[in-house]
Amino acid sequence: MLKLIVDNAVNLRYNCVEVIIMANVTYNIRINKEIREEADKLYKSMGMTLSSAINLFLTQSVIQRRLPIKEIYAPTESGYPRHVELALLADAAEMDEAIANGTAKLYNTPKELFATWKEVGDE
């Protein structure tokens, strides 16, 4: 006997095996032409379409409940990845502030600086 249950025309269950049927919708988005062409080439080389890659990205976003990208490594004008550039700029701003309020320790020579360093384990 074949038992088939349809839940809201989305989930089909047959002998404890679940098949999920997803309705497709068309969604128009604006994409930079050059980026789209490069992405098409990239995903074709992986055996995917751009549409399937976007679906994969969106599916992973929903599953992970966040952007499914750990870090974005695209270099900025400085040549550093954005997260590195932001960290360097924050460090520089902190140092500028310390120099401005006189709380920064300044050294005249590298020898003076190196003399303040402790050997690992000396603490």
WOVENDA-V787036 format. One record per residue. RES is the residue in three letters. SS is DSSP state (H for helix, E for strand, - for the rest). PSI is psi in whole degrees, 0 to 359 (* if undefined). D_FIRST is the distance of its C-alpha to the first C-alpha in Angstrom with 1 decimal. Layout:
# WOVENDA-V787036
RES_SS_PSI_D_FIRST, RES_SS_PSI_D_FIRST
This chain:
# WOVENDA-V787036
MET_-_131_0.0, LEU_-_123_3.8, LYS_-_121_6.4, LEU_-_125_9.8, ILE_E_131_13.0, VAL_E_119_16.3, ASP_E_109_19.4, ASN_-_32_22.5, ALA_-_26_21.2, VAL_-_308_22.1, ASN_E_130_19.6, LEU_E_131_16.0, ARG_E_131_13.8, TYR_E_117_10.8, ASN_-_51_10.3, CYS_-_10_13.9, VAL_E_126_15.3, GLU_E_131_17.3, VAL_E_127_18.5, ILE_E_122_21.6, ILE_-_121_22.6, MET_-_131_26.3, ALA_-_136_28.1, ASN_-_145_31.4, VAL_-_154_34.7, THR_-_133_38.0, TYR_-_124_40.8, ASN_-_131_44.4, ILE_-_155_46.5, ARG_-_130_50.1, ILE_-_138_50.6, ASN_-_132_53.8, LYS_H_313_53.9, GLU_H_319_55.1, ILE_H_317_52.6, ARG_H_316_49.7, GLU_H_317_51.0, GLU_H_318_51.4, ALA_H_319_47.9, ASP_H_311_46.4, LYS_H_314_48.2, LEU_H_308_47.1, TYR_H_329_43.4, LYS_H_322_43.4, SER_H_340_44.9, MET_-_2_42.0, GLY_-_23_39.5, MET_-_159_38.7, THR_-_164_39.6, LEU_H_321_41.6, SER_H_316_38.8, SER_H_326_36.4, ALA_H_318_39.3, ILE_H_319_39.9, ASN_H_319_36.2, LEU_H_314_36.3, PHE_H_312_39.5, LEU_H_320_38.1, THR_H_314_34.9, GLN_H_326_37.0, SER_H_316_39.4, VAL_H_315_36.6, ILE_H_315_35.2, GLN_H_347_38.8, ARG_-_35_40.1, ARG_-_176_43.2, LEU_-_130_44.5, PRO_-_40_42.9, ILE_-_123_46.4, LYS_-_308_48.4, GLU_-_150_51.7, ILE_-_120_52.9, TYR_-_11_55.4, ALA_-_127_56.8, PRO_E_149_60.5, THR_-_187_62.8, GLU_-_329_66.3, SER_-_346_67.7, GLY_-_350_65.4, TYR_-_151_63.7, PRO_E_152_60.0, ARG_H_317_59.9, HIS_H_326_59.1, VAL_H_316_62.1, GLU_H_317_64.4, LEU_H_321_63.5, ALA_H_318_64.2, LEU_H_318_67.5, LEU_H_321_68.6, ALA_H_317_67.8, ASP_H_317_69.9, ALA_H_319_72.7, ALA_H_320_72.8, GLU_H_318_72.9, MET_H_318_75.7, ASP_H_318_77.6, GLU_H_317_77.4, ALA_H_322_78.6, ILE_H_318_81.5, ALA_H_320_82.4, ASN_-_6_82.6, GLY_-_14_84.3, THR_-_352_81.7, ALA_-_139_80.9, LYS_-_120_82.7, LEU_-_146_84.3, TYR_-_143_85.6, ASN_-_332_88.5, THR_-_158_87.5, PRO_H_327_84.4, LYS_H_319_86.4, GLU_H_316_86.6, LEU_H_311_82.8, PHE_H_330_82.1, ALA_H_337_84.4, THR_H_346_82.2, TRP_-_140_79.0, LYS_-_150_78.2, GLU_-_150_77.0, VAL_-_128_73.4, GLY_-_356_73.4, ASP_-_354_76.8, GLU_-_*_75.4
